[in-house]
Amino acid sequence: MSSTITSQPVAFHAAAKKVAAAAVAHETWPVAEVVALFELPFNDLLFRSQQVHRANFNANEIELATLLSIKTGGCPEDCGYCPQAARYDTGVTAQKIMPLDEVLAAAQAAKDQGATRFCMGAAWRAPKDRDLDSVEEMVKAVKAMGLETCATLGMLEEQQAVRLKEAGLDFYNHNLDTAPEFYGDIITTRDYQDRLDTLGAVREAGLKVCCGGIVGMGESQLSRAGLIAQLANLNPYPESVPINHLVQVEGTPLYGQDGLDPLEFVRTIAVARITMPKARVRLSAGRRQLGEGIQALCYLAGANSIFYGEKLLVTGNPEVEEDKSLLQRLGIHAKTA
């Protein structure tokens, strides 16, 4: 007597649909309920997040995105994690905005390596209107290459967001970074409401939102839960949710911070998946420090997007061939455009 083994058993798939439907119907996520998710036994948490993941996505597909720093260094902000802040001595020198041809060469290289989304980041507190002239050119040209476009340029006013939308921008990235209660320990040069106002302007302009945070900055589990609750309770929640693991850079105030338990990072990914079932949950900064085993657990927990390429703004990232090798061994294939 023979039996057929399927990748998604009927009983599992039915359970997944039920769990996912409950998550979608969940209108708000009180912090206490998010904390309760974090406190689940690890296996139970991953089982639940995997159910939600399979009900909304191909469990063995990943989105590859590439992030390029189009204007590096010289930022006036005091974000404690950031090597691009002008006030910190990190070895990062301020540079002018990149020429269009160099940006397009990087975009073509990313596309050739399988990336479907290209994100352009500039170390500005907020762009001036004249800065957007160059960015609009870049967006139009990258979009014409058949790539999804994303930008992260700092705080935006609504008319600036409209300009980017009209140029063809698909996503705007603006992270909340952490929970409101912990925010002042990390940044003092802008308020939490400033970030929410930018997200509101982006939504009003019709752009999709890429918004997440950073963990491992010395925050408590309660603060991690607070960050996820803030993201999940945005209306609507972000289409893309980058979860960054702090990359400690000498010269920044957070250098020397005690490291986060890697399994706590996996828990954060799982909780993000459960509370934002239809979002692309992206492994962002810090993947190289996590190692392959923890990354594999993150994919199991529901991560289905990565920043792909040897550099992430000014910090290191796994080599492309390393990523290809791991994904191949896990049986995970890249999303196509």
Secondary structure, DSSP 8 states (H G I E B T S, - for coil): ------SS-HHHHHHHHHHHHHHHH-----HHHHHHHHTS-HHHHHHHHHHHHHHHS-TTEEEEEEEEEEE-S-B----TT-TTBTTS-SS--------HHHHHHHHHHHHHTT--EEEEEE--SS--TTHHHHHHHHHHHHHHTT-EEEEE-S---HHHHHHHHHHT--EEE---BS-HHHHTTT--SS-HHHHHHHHHHHHHTT-EEE--EEE-SS--HHHHHHHHHHHHTSSS--SEEEEEE----TTSTTTT-----HHHHHHHHHHHHHHSTTSEEEE-TTHHHHHHHHHHHHHHHT--EEE-SSEETTEE---HHHHHHHHHHHT-EE---
